[in-house]
């Protein structure tokens, strides 16, 4: 049996102590890849002076190595949407041990990417982050099971081995909500060999990623999406700090609008963009990028996004998540959600 090394598909998962401080070397994003857009062309005669059109240099940190789940961001870079919006953009990839929340809070980057619950944890720990765009209306996180075991609900995980990250917020919710007191929790390592060899087991995954590896292996699987079982934080949200948002509202608006434009372009042109993403992450085959780009379509463009546009976030969704985390004891008390996110910079549909 082939052992799948999923270094190209692993995702960070939100842990209970996701907001705690980490080493200064991490804050600098050492070893992370980055991509900067080309320098602006010379101005045409009669155009505004260089001082008037000087682009704003900003950096955004993603939540993992370059992948289709970042398609809109890389599209905005490649197609020049950030440049057209007046931004001199650098995209810095995340990876193991890199905390985007800490990097943004420290001012070493202006925009970060992560899960909605990460922003709540960060704010409780004194990091004044604000979500400005919610990429995934339906979070791709879930639990993967073998299809022939006919597992259709979280309750059916009782009595099984489940490979999951320690202290993951969504798993704490599932355990309480579905009384999973007979599950044998095992540490998730990114390797799927044990899952493949044990048809009674289950493992955490992204529905846009690991099922591709199983398809290549000839293993039939199903994914129980966490969002279908009551835990539905926005995924791959983009955030900034309160101070940067207050001092640079035009730059934040430009970033949000260009990113949304990038996603709308990527939706129908991902085959054009994916080769560039692969240059940034050569370990990811184009076939996997195409699989992910197709799988993420309903998660990004349907739901409230179909009515309000890409990136939309609602007060109701944030309040529900806020209460869930407080009820679980993962937040000491509910936060003031009105300070946690804003939709003021999203383009009107």
NUMINU-56293 format. One record per residue (C-alpha): chain; x, y, z; residue number from 1. Coordinates in nm, 3 decimals, decimal comma, padded with zeros to 5 digits, always signed. Layout:
% residues N
chain->A&px->X&py->Y&pz->Z&n->NUM
...
***
This chain:
% residues 349
chain->A&px->+00,000&py->+00,000&pz->+00,000&n->1
chain->A&px->+00,139&py->+00,334&pz->-00,101&n->2
chain->A&px->+00,205&py->+00,579&pz->+00,184&n->3
chain->A&px->+00,072&py->+00,918&pz->+00,092&n->4
chain->A&px->+00,283&py->+01,211&pz->+00,204&n->5
chain->A&px->+00,032&py->+01,494&pz->+00,219&n->6
chain->A&px->+00,280&py->+01,777&pz->+00,277&n->7
chain->A&px->+00,115&py->+01,952&pz->-00,016&n->8
chain->A&px->-00,237&py->+01,910&pz->+00,115&n->9
chain->A&px->-00,218&py->+01,940&pz->+00,492&n->10
chain->A&px->-00,395&py->+02,230&pz->+00,654&n->11
chain->A&px->-00,351&py->+02,405&pz->+00,982&n->12
chain->A&px->-00,642&py->+02,335&pz->+01,212&n->13
chain->A&px->-00,775&py->+02,573&pz->+01,472&n->14
chain->A&px->-00,656&py->+02,471&pz->+01,818&n->15
chain->A&px->-00,791&py->+02,584&pz->+02,152&n->16
chain->A&px->-00,481&py->+02,793&pz->+02,220&n->17
chain->A&px->-00,443&py->+02,920&pz->+01,865&n->18
chain->A&px->-00,397&py->+03,276&pz->+01,986&n->19
chain->A&px->-00,100&py->+03,217&pz->+02,218&n->20
chain->A&px->+00,231&py->+03,389&pz->+02,141&n->21
chain->A&px->+00,501&py->+03,206&pz->+01,948&n->22
chain->A&px->+00,870&py->+03,267&pz->+01,894&n->23
chain->A&px->+01,001&py->+03,576&pz->+01,722&n->24
chain->A&px->+01,146&py->+03,366&pz->+01,444&n->25
chain->A&px->+00,797&py->+03,260&pz->+01,356&n->26
chain->A&px->+00,681&py->+03,618&pz->+01,353&n->27
chain->A&px->+00,926&py->+03,695&pz->+01,080&n->28
chain->A&px->+00,783&py->+03,413&pz->+00,869&n->29
chain->A&px->+01,126&py->+03,258&pz->+00,821&n->30
chain->A&px->+01,142&py->+03,013&pz->+00,537&n->31
chain->A&px->+00,802&py->+03,107&pz->+00,394&n->32
chain->A&px->+00,766&py->+03,155&pz->+00,022&n->33
chain->A&px->+00,653&py->+03,491&pz->-00,107&n->34
chain->A&px->+00,555&py->+03,640&pz->-00,436&n->35
chain->A&px->+00,562&py->+04,008&pz->-00,526&n->36
chain->A&px->+00,390&py->+04,165&pz->-00,821&n->37
chain->A&px->+00,602&py->+04,328&pz->-01,095&n->38
chain->A&px->+00,707&py->+04,689&pz->-01,057&n->39
chain->A&px->+00,475&py->+04,949&pz->-01,207&n->40
chain->A&px->+00,541&py->+05,060&pz->-01,564&n->41
chain->A&px->+00,660&py->+05,412&pz->-01,642&n->42
chain->A&px->+00,376&py->+05,666&pz->-01,631&n->43
chain->A&px->+00,232&py->+05,794&pz->-01,956&n->44
chain->A&px->+00,269&py->+06,162&pz->-02,050&n->45
chain->A&px->+00,010&py->+06,368&pz->-01,873&n->46
chain->A&px->-00,053&py->+06,099&pz->-01,609&n->47
chain->A&px->-00,048&py->+06,183&pz->-01,235&n->48
chain->A&px->+00,294&py->+06,228&pz->-01,081&n->49
chain->A&px->+00,479&py->+05,936&pz->-00,917&n->50
chain->A&px->+00,409&py->+06,085&pz->-00,575&n->51
chain->A&px->+00,036&py->+06,095&pz->-00,647&n->52
chain->A&px->+00,014&py->+05,737&pz->-00,769&n->53
chain->A&px->+00,273&py->+05,580&pz->-00,542&n->54
chain->A&px->+00,140&py->+05,229&pz->-00,466&n->55
chain->A&px->+00,092&py->+05,120&pz->-00,109&n->56
chain->A&px->+00,328&py->+04,833&pz->-00,021&n->57
chain->A&px->+00,140&py->+04,560&pz->+00,166&n->58
chain->A&px->+00,189&py->+04,192&pz->+00,249&n->59
chain->A&px->-00,069&py->+03,921&pz->+00,300&n->60
chain->A&px->+00,008&py->+03,591&pz->+00,472&n->61
chain->A&px->-00,186&py->+03,283&pz->+00,365&n->62
chain->A&px->-00,267&py->+02,987&pz->+00,589&n->63
chain->A&px->-00,061&py->+02,727&pz->+00,399&n->64
chain->A&px->+00,157&py->+02,672&pz->+00,095&n->65
chain->A&px->+00,015&py->+02,805&pz->-00,234&n->66
chain->A&px->-00,294&py->+02,611&pz->-00,341&n->67
chain->A&px->-00,628&py->+02,644&pz->-00,518&n->68
chain->A&px->-00,790&py->+02,747&pz->-00,191&n->69
chain->A&px->-00,592&py->+03,072&pz->-00,235&n->70
chain->A&px->-00,695&py->+03,100&pz->-00,600&n->71
chain->A&px->-00,862&py->+03,439&pz->-00,579&n->72
chain->A&px->-00,565&py->+03,597&pz->-00,402&n->73
chain->A&px->-00,311&py->+03,467&pz->-00,652&n->74
chain->A&px->-00,539&py->+03,561&pz->-00,942&n->75
chain->A&px->-00,554&py->+03,919&pz->-00,815&n->76
chain->A&px->-00,175&py->+03,922&pz->-00,806&n->77
chain->A&px->-00,115&py->+03,758&pz->-01,144&n->78
chain->A&px->-00,381&py->+03,954&pz->-01,333&n->79
chain->A&px->-00,270&py->+04,284&pz->-01,182&n->80
chain->A&px->-00,589&py->+04,352&pz->-00,988&n->81
chain->A&px->-00,394&py->+04,452&pz->-00,677&n->82
chain->A&px->-00,168&py->+04,675&pz->-00,885&n->83
chain->A&px->-00,468&py->+04,840&pz->-01,054&n->84
chain->A&px->-00,612&py->+04,904&pz->-00,708&n->85
chain->A&px->-00,296&py->+05,090&pz->-00,605&n->86
chain->A&px->-00,133&py->+04,814&pz->-00,402&n->87
chain->A&px->+00,225&py->+04,689&pz->-00,427&n->88
chain->A&px->+00,133&py->+04,339&pz->-00,311&n->89
chain->A&px->+00,346&py->+04,059&pz->-00,168&n->90
chain->A&px->+00,190&py->+03,722&pz->-00,089&n->91
chain->A&px->+00,376&py->+03,525&pz->+00,177&n->92
chain->A&px->+00,279&py->+03,162&pz->+00,209&n->93
chain->A&px->+00,208&py->+03,006&pz->+00,544&n->94
chain->A&px->+00,320&py->+02,664&pz->+00,658&n->95
chain->A&px->+00,404&py->+02,456&pz->+00,965&n->96
chain->A&px->+00,480&py->+02,671&pz->+01,268&n->97
chain->A&px->+00,387&py->+02,999&pz->+01,099&n->98
chain->A&px->+00,120&py->+03,201&pz->+01,279&n->99
chain->A&px->-00,046&py->+03,446&pz->+01,043&n->100
chain->A&px->-00,236&py->+03,604&pz->+01,333&n->101
chain->A&px->+00,089&py->+03,687&pz->+01,512&n->102
chain->A&px->+00,261&py->+03,813&pz->+01,198&n->103
chain->A&px->-00,027&py->+04,049&pz->+01,117&n->104
chain->A&px->-00,069&py->+04,162&pz->+01,478&n->105
chain->A&px->+00,303&py->+04,243&pz->+01,492&n->106
chain->A&px->+00,277&py->+04,464&pz->+01,182&n->107
chain->A&px->+00,510&py->+04,248&pz->+00,972&n->108
chain->A&px->+00,217&py->+04,191&pz->+00,734&n->109
chain->A&px->-00,101&py->+04,387&pz->+00,683&n->110
chain->A&px->-00,340&py->+04,105&pz->+00,591&n->111
chain->A&px->-00,373&py->+03,745&pz->+00,707&n->112
chain->A&px->-00,578&py->+03,437&pz->+00,626&n->113
chain->A&px->-00,732&py->+03,181&pz->+00,859&n->114
chain->A&px->-01,049&py->+03,042&pz->+01,014&n->115
chain->A&px->-01,314&py->+03,260&pz->+01,174&n->116
chain->A&px->-01,264&py->+03,099&pz->+01,514&n->117
chain->A&px->-00,894&py->+03,192&pz->+01,500&n->118
chain->A&px->-00,990&py->+03,559&pz->+01,495&n->119
chain->A&px->-01,207&py->+03,515&pz->+01,803&n->120
chain->A&px->-00,927&py->+03,335&pz->+01,988&n->121
chain->A&px->-00,678&py->+03,602&pz->+01,881&n->122
chain->A&px->-00,898&py->+03,885&pz->+02,007&n->123
chain->A&px->-00,948&py->+03,716&pz->+02,342&n->124
chain->A&px->-00,569&py->+03,698&pz->+02,368&n->125
chain->A&px->-00,532&py->+04,070&pz->+02,305&n->126
chain->A&px->-00,465&py->+04,071&pz->+01,930&n->127
chain->A&px->-00,697&py->+04,335&pz->+01,776&n->128
chain->A&px->-00,770&py->+04,156&pz->+01,446&n->129
chain->A&px->-01,075&py->+04,229&pz->+01,232&n->130
chain->A&px->-01,216&py->+03,996&pz->+00,964&n->131
chain->A&px->-01,281&py->+04,183&pz->+00,638&n->132
chain->A&px->-01,368&py->+03,907&pz->+00,391&n->133
chain->A&px->-01,502&py->+03,553&pz->+00,432&n->134
chain->A&px->-01,380&py->+03,342&pz->+00,141&n->135
chain->A&px->-01,548&py->+03,010&pz->+00,221&n->136
chain->A&px->-01,918&py->+03,046&pz->+00,294&n->137
chain->A&px->-01,916&py->+02,676&pz->+00,376&n->138
chain->A&px->-01,604&py->+02,562&pz->+00,556&n->139
chain->A&px->-01,420&py->+02,274&pz->+00,382&n->140
chain->A&px->-01,311&py->+02,115&pz->+00,710&n->141
chain->A&px->-01,463&py->+01,778&pz->+00,790&n->142
chain->A&px->-01,420&py->+01,413&pz->+00,889&n->143
chain->A&px->-01,342&py->+01,156&pz->+00,617&n->144
chain->A&px->-01,471&py->+00,800&pz->+00,642&n->145
chain->A&px->-01,469&py->+00,491&pz->+00,421&n->146
chain->A&px->-01,770&py->+00,494&pz->+00,191&n->147
chain->A&px->-01,858&py->+00,126&pz->+00,234&n->148
chain->A&px->-01,907&py->+00,177&pz->+00,609&n->149
chain->A&px->-02,216&py->+00,388&pz->+00,535&n->150
chain->A&px->-02,138&py->+00,647&pz->+00,802&n->151
chain->A&px->-02,380&py->+00,936&pz->+00,762&n->152
chain->A&px->-02,365&py->+01,114&pz->+01,096&n->153
chain->A&px->-02,114&py->+01,217&pz->+01,360&n->154
chain->A&px->-02,282&py->+00,989&pz->+01,617&n->155
chain->A&px->-02,163&py->+00,690&pz->+01,416&n->156
chain->A&px->-01,802&py->+00,779&pz->+01,496&n->157
chain->A&px->-01,844&py->+00,642&pz->+01,848&n->158
chain->A&px->-01,637&py->+00,329&pz->+01,894&n->159
chain->A&px->-01,401&py->+00,420&pz->+01,609&n->160
chain->A&px->-01,051&py->+00,557&pz->+01,581&n->161
chain->A&px->-01,047&py->+00,920&pz->+01,472&n->162
chain->A&px->-00,728&py->+01,094&pz->+01,364&n->163
chain->A&px->-00,759&py->+01,458&pz->+01,466&n->164
chain->A&px->-00,543&py->+01,746&pz->+01,584&n->165
chain->A&px->-00,510&py->+01,804&pz->+01,957&n->166
chain->A&px->-00,751&py->+02,064&pz->+02,095&n->167
chain->A&px->-00,913&py->+02,138&pz->+01,760&n->168
chain->A&px->-01,214&py->+02,361&pz->+01,820&n->169
chain->A&px->-01,452&py->+02,189&pz->+01,581&n->170
chain->A&px->-01,372&py->+01,849&pz->+01,730&n->171
chain->A&px->-01,441&py->+01,978&pz->+02,080&n->172
chain->A&px->-01,779&py->+02,091&pz->+01,950&n->173
chain->A&px->-01,855&py->+01,755&pz->+01,785&n->174
chain->A&px->-01,761&py->+01,559&pz->+02,096&n->175
chain->A&px->-02,000&py->+01,759&pz->+02,311&n->176
chain->A&px->-02,283&py->+01,795&pz->+02,059&n->177
chain->A&px->-02,289&py->+01,427&pz->+01,959&n->178
chain->A&px->-02,175&py->+01,267&pz->+02,286&n->179
chain->A&px->-01,864&py->+01,112&pz->+02,134&n->180
chain->A&px->-01,741&py->+00,954&pz->+02,456&n->181
chain->A&px->-01,640&py->+00,623&pz->+02,301&n->182
chain->A&px->-01,412&py->+00,756&pz->+02,028&n->183
chain->A&px->-01,045&py->+00,661&pz->+02,032&n->184
chain->A&px->-00,867&py->+00,987&pz->+01,950&n->185
chain->A&px->-00,536&py->+00,951&pz->+01,768&n->186
chain->A&px->-00,302&py->+01,229&pz->+01,662&n->187
chain->A&px->-00,344&py->+01,352&pz->+01,305&n->188
chain->A&px->-00,006&py->+01,362&pz->+01,129&n->189
chain->A&px->-00,103&py->+01,431&pz->+00,769&n->190
chain->A&px->-00,032&py->+01,072&pz->+00,669&n->191
chain->A&px->-00,330&py->+00,868&pz->+00,550&n->192
chain->A&px->-00,178&py->+00,518&pz->+00,550&n->193
chain->A&px->-00,337&py->+00,420&pz->+00,882&n->194
chain->A&px->-00,675&py->+00,545&pz->+00,766&n->195
chain->A&px->-00,646&py->+00,355&pz->+00,439&n->196
chain->A&px->-00,552&py->+00,033&pz->+00,616&n->197
chain->A&px->-00,827&py->+00,055&pz->+00,878&n->198
chain->A&px->-01,172&py->+00,086&pz->+00,725&n->199
chain->A&px->-01,330&py->+00,144&pz->+01,065&n->200
chain->A&px->-01,127&py->+00,461&pz->+01,124&n->201
chain->A&px->-01,191&py->+00,826&pz->+01,035&n->202
chain->A&px->-00,968&py->+01,128&pz->+00,990&n->203
chain->A&px->-00,989&py->+01,506&pz->+00,973&n->204
chain->A&px->-00,955&py->+01,649&pz->+00,621&n->205
chain->A&px->-01,034&py->+01,933&pz->+00,387&n->206
chain->A&px->-01,298&py->+01,818&pz->+00,139&n->207
chain->A&px->-01,106&py->+02,008&pz->-00,130&n->208
chain->A&px->-00,784&py->+01,816&pz->-00,071&n->209
chain->A&px->-00,739&py->+01,473&pz->+00,087&n->210
chain->A&px->-01,021&py->+01,303&pz->-00,109&n->211
chain->A&px->-00,809&py->+01,364&pz->-00,419&n->212
chain->A&px->-00,532&py->+01,149&pz->-00,273&n->213
chain->A&px->-00,782&py->+00,877&pz->-00,194&n->214
chain->A&px->-00,920&py->+00,890&pz->-00,546&n->215
chain->A&px->-00,569&py->+00,842&pz->-00,683&n->216
chain->A&px->-00,528&py->+00,547&pz->-00,445&n->217
chain->A&px->-00,858&py->+00,392&pz->-00,551&n->218
chain->A&px->-01,010&py->+00,427&pz->-00,204&n->219
chain->A&px->-01,375&py->+00,532&pz->-00,197&n->220
chain->A&px->-01,451&py->+00,783&pz->+00,077&n->221
chain->A&px->-01,712&py->+01,025&pz->+00,200&n->222
chain->A&px->-01,662&py->+01,345&pz->+00,399&n->223
chain->A&px->-01,887&py->+01,461&pz->+00,680&n->224
chain->A&px->-01,855&py->+01,838&pz->+00,655&n->225
chain->A&px->-01,847&py->+02,004&pz->+00,995&n->226
chain->A&px->-02,072&py->+02,278&pz->+00,861&n->227
chain->A&px->-02,347&py->+02,022&pz->+00,800&n->228
chain->A&px->-02,335&py->+01,922&pz->+01,166&n->229
chain->A&px->-02,363&py->+02,259&pz->+01,335&n->230
chain->A&px->-02,011&py->+02,401&pz->+01,340&n->231
chain->A&px->-01,976&py->+02,648&pz->+01,054&n->232
chain->A&px->-01,709&py->+02,916&pz->+01,090&n->233
chain->A&px->-01,623&py->+03,107&pz->+00,774&n->234
chain->A&px->-01,311&py->+02,958&pz->+00,616&n->235
chain->A&px->-01,003&py->+03,129&pz->+00,472&n->236
chain->A&px->-01,122&py->+03,464&pz->+00,595&n->237
chain->A&px->-00,897&py->+03,764&pz->+00,536&n->238
chain->A&px->-00,826&py->+03,991&pz->+00,829&n->239
chain->A&px->-00,625&py->+04,297&pz->+00,925&n->240
chain->A&px->-00,568&py->+04,495&pz->+01,244&n->241
chain->A&px->-00,794&py->+04,762&pz->+01,388&n->242
chain->A&px->-00,515&py->+05,019&pz->+01,358&n->243
chain->A&px->-00,432&py->+04,945&pz->+00,994&n->244
chain->A&px->-00,801&py->+04,951&pz->+00,904&n->245
chain->A&px->-00,850&py->+05,287&pz->+01,078&n->246
chain->A&px->-00,536&py->+05,447&pz->+00,934&n->247
chain->A&px->-00,558&py->+05,299&pz->+00,582&n->248
chain->A&px->-00,926&py->+05,246&pz->+00,492&n->249
chain->A&px->-00,861&py->+05,304&pz->+00,121&n->250
chain->A&px->-00,593&py->+05,035&pz->+00,114&n->251
chain->A&px->-00,821&py->+04,789&pz->+00,294&n->252
chain->A&px->-01,104&py->+04,863&pz->+00,052&n->253
chain->A&px->-00,867&py->+04,822&pz->-00,243&n->254
chain->A&px->-00,743&py->+04,489&pz->-00,106&n->255
chain->A&px->-01,090&py->+04,349&pz->-00,046&n->256
chain->A&px->-01,229&py->+04,457&pz->-00,382&n->257
chain->A&px->-00,927&py->+04,326&pz->-00,575&n->258
chain->A&px->-00,939&py->+03,993&pz->-00,390&n->259
chain->A&px->-01,310&py->+03,951&pz->-00,463&n->260
chain->A&px->-01,241&py->+04,036&pz->-00,827&n->261
chain->A&px->-00,970&py->+03,772&pz->-00,824&n->262
chain->A&px->-01,207&py->+03,506&pz->-00,695&n->263
chain->A&px->-01,472&py->+03,591&pz->-00,952&n->264
chain->A&px->-01,210&py->+03,553&pz->-01,224&n->265
chain->A&px->-01,064&py->+03,231&pz->-01,081&n->266
chain->A&px->-01,408&py->+03,070&pz->-01,079&n->267
chain->A&px->-01,410&py->+03,028&pz->-01,458&n->268
chain->A&px->-01,039&py->+03,060&pz->-01,537&n->269
chain->A&px->-00,866&py->+02,840&pz->-01,281&n->270
chain->A&px->-00,685&py->+02,641&pz->-01,552&n->271
chain->A&px->-00,514&py->+02,965&pz->-01,652&n->272
chain->A&px->-00,407&py->+03,049&pz->-01,297&n->273
chain->A&px->-00,317&py->+02,706&pz->-01,157&n->274
chain->A&px->+00,021&py->+02,672&pz->-01,335&n->275
chain->A&px->+00,137&py->+02,988&pz->-01,158&n->276
chain->A&px->+00,017&py->+02,852&pz->-00,824&n->277
chain->A&px->+00,210&py->+02,534&pz->-00,896&n->278
chain->A&px->+00,527&py->+02,738&pz->-00,951&n->279
chain->A&px->+00,491&py->+02,859&pz->-00,594&n->280
chain->A&px->+00,425&py->+02,505&pz->-00,464&n->281
chain->A&px->+00,587&py->+02,255&pz->-00,706&n->282
chain->A&px->+00,497&py->+01,954&pz->-00,490&n->283
chain->A&px->+00,131&py->+01,997&pz->-00,583&n->284
chain->A&px->+00,034&py->+01,833&pz->-00,914&n->285
chain->A&px->-00,183&py->+02,028&pz->-01,154&n->286
chain->A&px->-00,442&py->+01,752&pz->-01,134&n->287
chain->A&px->-00,479&py->+01,818&pz->-00,763&n->288
chain->A&px->-00,509&py->+02,193&pz->-00,817&n->289
chain->A&px->-00,785&py->+02,132&pz->-01,072&n->290
chain->A&px->-00,965&py->+01,894&pz->-00,835&n->291
chain->A&px->-00,955&py->+02,152&pz->-00,556&n->292
chain->A&px->-01,059&py->+02,439&pz->-00,783&n->293
chain->A&px->-01,369&py->+02,241&pz->-00,881&n->294
chain->A&px->-01,448&py->+02,116&pz->-00,531&n->295
chain->A&px->-01,434&py->+02,464&pz->-00,376&n->296
chain->A&px->-01,681&py->+02,624&pz->-00,617&n->297
chain->A&px->-02,001&py->+02,561&pz->-00,417&n->298
chain->A&px->-01,823&py->+02,645&pz->-00,092&n->299
chain->A&px->-01,711&py->+02,988&pz->-00,212&n->300
chain->A&px->-01,977&py->+03,100&pz->-00,459&n->301
chain->A&px->-02,300&py->+02,953&pz->-00,323&n->302
chain->A&px->-02,489&py->+03,016&pz->+00,001&n->303
chain->A&px->-02,504&py->+03,383&pz->+00,098&n->304
chain->A&px->-02,240&py->+03,461&pz->-00,165&n->305
chain->A&px->-02,492&py->+03,385&pz->-00,439&n->306
chain->A&px->-02,704&py->+03,675&pz->-00,312&n->307
chain->A&px->-02,455&py->+03,913&pz->-00,154&n->308
chain->A&px->-02,133&py->+03,835&pz->-00,343&n->309
chain->A&px->-01,804&py->+03,663&pz->-00,264&n->310
chain->A&px->-01,670&py->+03,727&pz->+00,084&n->311
chain->A&px->-02,000&py->+03,809&pz->+00,253&n->312
chain->A&px->-02,030&py->+03,756&pz->+00,630&n->313
chain->A&px->-02,335&py->+03,788&pz->+00,853&n->314
chain->A&px->-02,377&py->+03,895&pz->+01,214&n->315
chain->A&px->-02,589&py->+03,586&pz->+01,279&n->316
chain->A&px->-02,312&py->+03,346&pz->+01,173&n->317
chain->A&px->-02,051&py->+03,525&pz->+01,384&n->318
chain->A&px->-02,282&py->+03,539&pz->+01,686&n->319
chain->A&px->-02,353&py->+03,166&pz->+01,659&n->320
chain->A&px->-01,983&py->+03,081&pz->+01,646&n->321
chain->A&px->-01,911&py->+03,320&pz->+01,932&n->322
chain->A&px->-02,172&py->+03,152&pz->+02,153&n->323
chain->A&px->-02,058&py->+02,800&pz->+02,060&n->324
chain->A&px->-01,699&py->+02,870&pz->+02,161&n->325
chain->A&px->-01,808&py->+03,033&pz->+02,486&n->326
chain->A&px->-02,039&py->+02,739&pz->+02,567&n->327
chain->A&px->-01,748&py->+02,501&pz->+02,509&n->328
chain->A&px->-01,528&py->+02,704&pz->+02,741&n->329
chain->A&px->-01,286&py->+02,780&pz->+02,458&n->330
chain->A&px->-01,366&py->+03,149&pz->+02,506&n->331
chain->A&px->-01,382&py->+03,278&pz->+02,862&n->332
chain->A&px->-01,694&py->+03,473&pz->+02,768&n->333
chain->A&px->-01,866&py->+03,586&pz->+02,448&n->334
chain->A&px->-01,695&py->+03,874&pz->+02,266&n->335
chain->A&px->-01,843&py->+04,185&pz->+02,110&n->336
chain->A&px->-01,886&py->+04,048&pz->+01,758&n->337
chain->A&px->-01,946&py->+04,394&pz->+01,611&n->338
chain->A&px->-01,573&py->+04,456&pz->+01,663&n->339
chain->A&px->-01,466&py->+04,118&pz->+01,525&n->340
chain->A&px->-01,571&py->+04,159&pz->+01,162&n->341
chain->A&px->-01,691&py->+04,416&pz->+00,910&n->342
chain->A&px->-01,848&py->+04,403&pz->+00,566&n->343
chain->A&px->-01,803&py->+04,774&pz->+00,494&n->344
chain->A&px->-01,522&py->+04,715&pz->+00,245&n->345
chain->A&px->-01,696&py->+04,447&pz->+00,039&n->346
chain->A&px->-01,817&py->+04,555&pz->-00,306&n->347
chain->A&px->-02,193&py->+04,590&pz->-00,336&n->348
chain->A&px->-02,352&py->+04,327&pz->-00,557&n->349
***
